[in-house]
Amino acid sequence: MFQLIKFKMQSFSRFLSNIMMPNISIFIIWGIMSAFFMPLGWYPNKILAQLISPMIFYLLPILIGYTGGRLIGGERGGLVGSISTVGMIVSAKIPMLFGGMISGTLSGWIVKNFDVLIKDKIKNGFEMLVSNFSIAIIGIFLTIISFFFIGPFIEYISNSIRYLLTTIINCNLLPLVAIIVEPAKIFFLNNAINHGVFSPFGLQEILENKNSIFFLIESNPGPGLGILLACFFLGEGEFYKSAGGASIIHFLGGVHEVYFPYVLTNPKFLLSLILGSMTNIFILVFFQGGLIGAVSPGSILSILAMTKKNFYCINIFSIFSSFFVSFLTSIILLKFINNKNKKFFNLSQKTINKKLLNYQHHDKSDYFFKNINTIVVACDAGMGSSAIGANILRKKITEKKLMHISISNSSIHCIPKNTDMVITHKNLTSRAKKYAPNSKHISLVNFLDNIFYDSLANKLVKNKNFYNPTNISKINIFSEKDKAKKLFQLNEKNIFLNQFASNKEQAIKIVGKHLVEQGYVKTDYIDSMLAREKITSTWLGEHVALPHGTIEAKDNILKTGIIFCQFPNGVRFGENFDDIAYLVIGIAAKNNEHIMVVSQITNALDDPDIIMKLSKTKNIQDVLSYLNI
């Protein structure tokens, strides 16, 4: 139940973030222009100040409505989301940012269902007519609904919440909000809270006060910095020592997610976060501090850029105070942290996988591994990590002569309902259980872990009641491999050594750019690769990442291809700080060809020694010799 709730919260978080984040640069533009040209800004200018109000009242709500509609119903949903948002804007006297979210999402949902309803029912030659007029009719209907009902309702709710928050502030109770905000952030709801809740309220408040505390509640880096530095100075083991570099990324780069793993592994740190955040809020309320616009990322540099003249001392003091309280509390808590977990943090991902397999089913192993005839390795898109895992497991099963067991890979939502056993990343297991409730489920954290697959194969062999090898030959396995060679042969133009990227998004863009330049995919495929990474990391383990697009992006694939990029300095791809990828292999494959393409490189990827050689080599021929097998 907890995992299901966590998944629902993360899904909702991702959706809100996906609506707000594409438009965050417009928020920043609005904030900077306000800081410079408003009457109390650095360079007041009445003429240029006229540009500011239309942005917050018209541009941002319409963009949010379009983004929400497009996420649900594609371009058509985005267009209807835009026009329906206009109905709310006209009906209300406040910035309809929440209204844009609701209107856009509703519009996208209606358009999507309408398109499903009329699919294959339009006569030839009438497609464009139906397409254009359906948008017009739905748009008119929703705009009227928004004008008379949704807009006034949102305005009433917003004013009520605003009144409640004002009352809380006047009663000096706002610091208690930290009790809700900080735990929610740890479950990666930070963007949803900041840009989905606080930013709209902050923008509404700033129209009157010219300064808002809401912009500096979630984005404050002080509490997280306190935990990271406490871990760095007092923590034992490599896990804690990595907190030094993470603190720089967190404070200057604004990537708050880097401290989440430290809190998730030691939940007692939540107390440090809450007390630090409460200190920040209390000082901001007492001295009436705050920012003039939303900040993204939550870097100290971004915060200073959004600080109004004469408010630098207040904001810096609040951040430093929250850091000090969090740091001091974390130091105290470190003295009482249970040391039994320390060894776990230093285990390799291989050992974690094996322990995970044993832990999940130690009490039912006699039953759990019996009567297994079909095993599916599943990931979100069913293209990269699952194909790798299935190929490795297939080899292990073949070696054990369990030829009657069928091994395949699939996307989560396409898992066959008659599957006996499903293997997924631990973050996807709860979703997999929804689509295959009658299957036996196993979680892993490293798709390249030979120890995990060996352990699983041994457990299957141990239950000899189903051990029934048939005359199935290896011809299919080897023919797949031969077919893969004919399908795609890696050559020098596909290999790029000595690349550099500061984060996995940059690495994916580099790989995607090469896929586009070599004619394998359309430009939109890069966006789908980034979207795929947000759903679940394509980190495979053993210093390898396999980025690829979503299922919906298959139309953007022109032909099957592979791009091999070596990053000697490494790029963090996984959830943990040591999940560093030196080899980033981008895949684009039409139809089900990805299975054969992935099979082509698996024999090299399941050997850690070869992976390390490939991560250090300066010779393209080395890559060709290992991967063209």
N, C-alpha and C positions, 0 to 999 in steps of 0.2 A: 504493500500500500504506500509506504514511504517513497519507494522508488518511482511509483506511478505519479504521486503528487509532485515529486521533484521533476520528473519529466514534463508534466503539464506546465509547471512553473517556468521551466527552461524554454519550452516551446512558446509560451506566451511572451516570455522575455525576448526571444529571438524575433517574434513577429513585430512587437512594438519597436524593437531596435531597428528592424529592417524598414520600418516606416520612417523613423526619425533620422537615422544615420545618413541616408543619401542626401538629406537636406540640411545637415548640420552646418555645412559651409555657409549657407544662406543665413543661418542664425548668427554665425560669427561675423559675417559682413554687416548684418543689422547692428550687432553689438559694437563693432568698431566705429561704424558711422555715427551711432548714438554717442559714443565716447568723445568723438571729435566735434560733431556739429550741433548737438543739442545745446540749449541755453546754458546748461551747467557743465558743458564739455570743455575739452582742451582748447578748441578753436571754434567758438560758437559762430554759426552761419545760418541765418534765417532762410536763405534760398535753398541751400543744400539740405537743410533740416526737413524740407518738404518731402524729400525722398524716403524718409524713415517710416512714417506712418503707413503708407501703402504697402510696405514690405510686410509689416506685422499683421495688418488687417486683411490684406488680399493675397499677396504673393505666397507667404508661408502656408496659410490654410489650404490654398488651392494646390500647392505642390504636395502637401501632406495627403490631401484627398486623392490626388492623382497616384501617388506612390502606393497608398493603401489599396486603391482599386486595381492597380496593375499587379500587385503581388497576388491578388486573388483571381482576378479575371483577365489578366494580360493587358494589352494595349487598349482594348475596347473597355475593359473595366476601369482603366485609368482615366479614359476620356469621360466616362459617365461619372466617375468619382469627382472629377474636376468641376463639372457643371452643377452637380448636386450640392457641392460645397458652397457654390456661389449663393444658393438659396439660403443657407445658414448665415453666410456673411451679411447679407442684406437684412436678415430678420433680427440680428443681434447687435449689441453695442460693445461687445468685447471681442478680442481676437479668438476666432473659432478654431483653435488648434485641436482641441479634443473633438470638436465637431467634424473637422477634416478627417480625423482617424475613423470616427464612426461612419460618417457618410461614405468615405472611400471604401472601407471594408464592406459595408452593406451593398454599395453599388457593384463592386467586384463580384460579390457572391451572387447577386441577381443576374448579372450578365453571364457569369460562368454557367449557372443553371439554365439560363435561357438558351445558350449556345448548345448545351448538351441536349436540350429538349428538341431543337430544330435540326440537329445533326442528321445528315443524309435524307432530309425531308424537303429540301429546296430544289426546285426544278432547275435544270441547267439554263444558264443565262440570267437568272434572277439573284445570283449570289450577292453581287455588289448592292443591288437595290435593297435586299433584305438586310444586309449588313449595316448600311448607312441609316436606313429608316428605323431599324430596331434600336440603334444607339440613340437616335433623336427622340423616339417615343419614350423609351425607358428613362432617358435623361430628363425630359420634360416632367414626367410623372414624379421622379425622385426629387427634382428641384422644388416642385410644389410641396411635396411632403416635407422636405427639409425646411422650407420657408415657414410653413404653418405649424409644424409639429416638432420636428427634431431640433431645429435651431432654438426656439424658445425653451424647450425642455433642457437642452444643454446649458443654456444661459442661466436657467434657474438653478440647476445642479451646481454649476461653477460658482455662482454667487453664494449659494448655501455653504459650499466647501470653503470658499474664500472667507466667509463670515466666521466659520468654525475655526479656521486657521488663525484668523485675526484674534479671535477670542483666546485661543490657546497661547498666542504670542503675548497678548496683554496680560494673561495670567502667569506668564513666565513658565509655561509648561512645554514649550516647543522642544527643549532638549530631550524630552521623553520619546520623541520621534525616532531617536537613534536606536532605541530598543527594537524597532521594527526594521529600520533601514539597513543597519549593519549586518544582521544575519541574512537578510534577503540578498544583499550584495554578494555574499559568499557563494550563493547558488547561481551566480552569474546573471542576476537580475539588475546589475548596476546600470546598464544602459537604459533598461526599461524604466527604472526609477528616476534616473537623472533626466533623460530626454522625453520619457513618456508621461511623467507626473510632475516633477519639479520645474522643468523648463517652461511648460505651458502656464503654470501658476506664477512663476517668476516673471514671465513676459506680461502677464495680466497685471501683476502688482507694480511693475516698473513704470507703467504708464502714469501712475500717480506719484509713486515715491522716488522715481528716478534711480532706484537702487533696490536690489532684492537679495534677501538672505537665502532664498531657495536655490540660487545658482551655486552656492558654496556649501551645501549640506552633503550631498553625495560625492561631489568632485574633490573634496578636501583630501589631499594626500597625506596629511599629518598622522592619523592613526595607523595607516598601513606602514608608513615609514618607521614608526616606533616599533612595530612588531619585527620588521625586517632587520633593523639594526640590533635589536635585542637578541634575535636568533644568531646574527653574525658574530656578535661579541661573546655570547655565553653559550650558544648551542654547540653540541658535539656532533661530529660526523660530517661527511661531505654534503649531506642534505642541507644542513644548516649553514655551512660555510658558503654555499651558493647564494645566500641571502644578501651578501655584500654587493654583488653585481646586480641582483634584482632590485635593490634599493635605489640604485642610480636610474635604472630603467623606469621604476615606479615614480620617483620624485621629479626627474627631469623629463622623462619621456611620456609620463602620464598614463602608462599602462598599468592600471590598478590590479588587473587579473593576476599579476605575478606573485602577489602575496596570498592569494586565495588558497593555494595548496598547503601553505604553512598553517593556516587556520583550520582547514579541513582535516589535517592530520592531528592537530592539537586543538580541539574545539574550545579549550579554556581561553584561548586567545580572543574569543568573541567578547569576553569581558573587557579586554584592553581596547578593542575597537569601539565598543559602546561607550565606555568612559571617555575615551579620547574624542569621539564624535559629540558627546554631550557637552564636553568642555568647549569645543569649537562653537557649537550652536549658542551656548549660554553667553559667550563673549560677544558674538555677532549680534545677538538680541540686545544685550546690555548697552553696547556701544553703537548700535544701529549700523553695523557693517554689512557688507554684501558686494555683489558684482552688478555690472550693468548689462550682462548678457550671458548666454550659456557658454560653457567652455567644453571643448573637446579637442584633444584628450585632456584628462584632469591633471595636467602638468602645472608645476609652480609657475612656469613661464606663461602658460595660457591664462592662468589666474591673474597674474600681474598685468597682463595685457588687457584684461577685462575689469580691472579695478579703476574706479573713478578717482579723479584727482582729489587729494586730501584724505583718501581712505586707505592708503598703502599701509600705514602703521597699524590700523585696526585689523585688517585682513591678515597681515603677516603675523601679528601677535596671536590671533586666534588659531592660525595654522601651527605656529610653533608651540603654543600651549597644548593643543591637542596631541601633537607629537610627543611632548614631554610626558604627559599623563599616560599615553599609550606605552611609551618606552619604559617608564618606571613600573607600570603594572605588569608588562610582559616580563621584565627582569624578575619580579617577584614570582610570577607564575612558572617561569622556567625552573625554579627551584623545586617545584612540586609536580612537574610533569612525570608521568609514569615512564620509567626507562625501559619497560618491557617492549615498547614499540620501536626503540631506536634501531635494533638490528633490521627491522623490516624496511626502514628507509634506505639502508645500504645494500639491500638485496638487489641483484640484477633483475631485469624484467623477466628473464627466463625462470628464475626461481619463484618469482611472484606468480607467474602463470601456472607453474606446477603446483604450488601451494593452493592456488585458487581452484584448480581442478580437484585436488584432494579434499579441500575444505567444503566445497559445495555439495559433494556427494559421498562423504565418508561414511554416512550412516545408512546408505542405501545402495552401496556399490554392487551388491549381489543382484539387485533388481535393475538398477539404472542402466547398466551396460549390457543387458540381455536383449535378444530379439531386435537387434539393430540391423536393418537392411538398407536404409537410406539415410545419408547424412548430408545436410546442406550447410555450407559456410556462407553466412549472410552479412552484408554491409548495407549502407544506406542506398547506394546506387547499384550495387551488384556488379561493379565493373573492376575495381582495382584490388583492394585488400582482400576481399572475399575470394577473388579468382586466385590470388597468390596462395592464400591459406588452403583452398580446396586442392590446388595442385600439389602442395607439399604433403597434405594428408593423404592424397591419392597414392603418392609414392610410398608412404609409410604403410598404408594398407596393402599395397601390392607386395611389398617386402615380406609382410606377415602372411601372405597367401590368403587373405580374406577377400578374394576376388568377387564374391557375391554382393559385397557392400557397395552400393552406388554412392559416389562422392560428386557433389556438384556445388555450384555457387549461385547466389541469387540476391536480388535486392530484398529489403525487409518486407515490403508489401507484396512481394511475389513468391513468398515461400510456399511451396506446395503443401496443401493441408494434410496429406498423408505422410509427411516426413517424420521419420522416427526420431532423429536427433538434429538439433539446430545449434550451430556454433556462431556466436557473435561477439563483438566487442562489448565489454561490460556496460558501456554507456547506452548500448542499443538493445540489451537483453529484454528490458521491460516492454519495448515496442514489439520485439519479435514474438513475445508471448501472446500479444494481442492478435497477431496474424496467424500464429500456429499454437493455439492453446493446448492442443493434445500432444504436442511434441515434447521431447526431453531437451532441456536447454542447458548449454554450457557457455560460460563467459570466458573471455581471454582479454589480455591487454597488449599482446604482441603477436601479430599475424605471422611473423617470421621465426617463431620460437620452435625449434626442433624438439627441445625437451618436452614441451607441451604435447606435440603431436606424437612423439614416441610414447609418452605416458598414456595418452589416450588409446593408441594402438595396442599397447600392452594390456590395458584394462579390457579392451574388446576381446583380445586373445584369451585372457584369463577366464572369461565366461564361455567355456567350450560348448555349452549347450546349443549355441547358435553357430558354432564353428563348422561350417559346411562348405569348403572350397569346391568350386565347380570347375568346369573345363574352360571357363572364360579366359581367353588369352590376353596377352599384353599388346596385341596388335592395335587395338583402339588407342591406347595411350601413346604408342610410338607413332601411329599415323597422325594423331593430333599434332605431335611435335614436328613431324615432317611437313604437315600442312601449314604449320605456323611459319616454317622457314620459307616456303613458297609464297606465303601470304605477305611476309614482310622481312626484308633482310636489312639489318642495321648497317649503315655505312658512315663514313667520316663526317658527312654533312649533318648527321643526327647527333653528333657528340660535341659537347661544349665543356671543356675543362677550365678549372681555375676561375669559377664564377664567384660573385659576392652578392649577398643579400643580408640586410639587417633584420629581416623577419620573414616569416613564411609567405606572407602576402606578396612581398617583393619577389621571392623565389618563384612563386606560382606565376606571376606576371612574366618573369624572364622565360620560364618554360613555355608558357602560352604564346608569348611573342614569337618564339622559334617555330612552334606548331603552325602559327598563322603564316609566317614568312615562307615556310616550306610547302604551303598549300594543302596542309592536312585538314585545317579547320577554318571556319569563319571567325572574325574578330569577337563576336558575341560569346564564343566558346570560353574565352578567358574569364568573362563574368560568371559563367556557369561553374568554372573550376573554383573560383573564389566562393561562390555560393555553396558549392559542395563541401568546401573546407569548413564553413561555418556550421554546417549540419553535424558533421563528425569529422574529426581529423583523419587525413589519409596517411598519417604516420603508421608505418608497418612494424617498426622495431628494427633493431640491428643497424641503426643509422641509415635507414632507407625510407623515403617517402614516395608515394605513387599518386600524385595529384591527377585528377581527371574531372570531367564535367558531370552534371546531373543527368538523370535519365531524360528529362525534358529537353536537354541540349543536343540530343543525338542528330537532330536535323541540321545542326551547325557543323557536323563532321562531314568533310568532303571525301576523305579517303583515310584508310588506316595508316597510322604512323606512330613512331616513338621518338621522343627527345630525351637524351641522356645528359643531365647537367651535374657536374661535380662542383661542390662547394667546400673547398679545403678547410675553411674556417668554421664550417658548420652553420646550420640554421635550426632553431628550435621549432619542431613541428608538433610534438606530443604534449601531453598534459603536464608532465614532470620536467624539471629543469634539465635533466640529463637526457631527455628525448631529443637528441641532436641528430639531424639528418645531414650526412655528407654527400649522399647520392639522392638526387631528386629526379625521378623518371616520369615524364609526362606521357600520358597515353590518350590516343584518340582512335577509336575503333568503331566501325560501322556494324550494325546488327549485333551478332554474338561473336564477332571475330576477336573481341578482347580476350576471350578465354584462351584462344590459341596464341595470341600475342603475349599474354602474361606467361603462359606455359613456356614460351620460348626463352624467357629470361629467368625463370624460377630456379633452374639448376644452378645458376651462379649465385642468386640471391640467398639461397639457403645455406651458403657456406660463409661463415663469418670472416675467415681468412681472406677469401677472395674479395669480400666487401671492403675490407680494410685496404687491400692492395688497390682496388679501384678508386678509393677515396683519396689516395695519395699519389697515384700515377700521374706522370706528365706526358705520357705517350698514348695517343689515341688508339694505336694498334693493340695495346693491352686490353682496352675496353672491347674492341672488336673480337679479339681472340676469346674472351670470356663469355660475352653475351651472344655471339653468333654461334651457338652450339647446336 
